[in-house]
């Protein structure tokens, strides 16, 4: 059993918030990106292929070629503050009320889930609300995060009580925050012919096997369209970030934008409701790569609406989720332990 940070029995017990996201390399260098991709792509929740066969492909082919290309993409979004996903997440934490003991962890890379849990243990957090910042549930994201938490806690002698938030795709404050971000952008930049809501994709067979992700994405999109008062034809849903030759959820974001450009649609705006904080997939893939697809197909104006990040709407949502899911928990445990 690990004893790196033991509970202190002489300090008051607290209820802590474990805020989680996907992760980021330590730097945009090829070696760091390779280490990050190796961890990410070794997760059996991400790639559901027999382990031995996948290991041969991953280490024999993918990790020999993909890291260099991915490093260039990370270099394009990295700045003096570092990784956008990390510093924007840290900014969000800094804006949360000071009376909430909170730690940030990443499923892959640093700060690790183990480091974040250890921080909360040092605060004597005997109750922990686990909040992965994935509005829509998927086994590839939310479930994988819970797997990692269980592995860490399997080494603890005294584990805390846990409550797990596995989705908030239809939460009224989440939809309100998305709608407000669209309205604010359009108040400054104008209204497009079409609004595209792009979500991260998963392989189609994952959904066929029972993953609820696509249905939750569709519900989010419909609720957002209704909140904005958009008519049918003025908006669409799509899926991005597909990888490999297998079929993923459709329609694909890149193909949708190419088709719109060919059809004569001149102006589009894109929002990514499934990404709570801006990262490589929004700042490079959507804001740059897919912009080129649309303009190259004949489009004229392309705009990416930023993620909620540390905005007021996101903060209000997190505070509401905290209140909702910690309701009924006592400030102190029912039985206080004493040292032997």
Beta strands, then each sheet from edge to edge (+ up, - down):
strand 1: 14-24
strand 2: 101-109
strand 3: 125-132
strand 4: 161-165
strand 5: 194-200
strand 6: 235-240
strand 7: 267-271
strand 8: 301-305
sheet 1: 2+ 1+ 3+ 4+
sheet 2: 6+ 5+ 7+ 8+
end
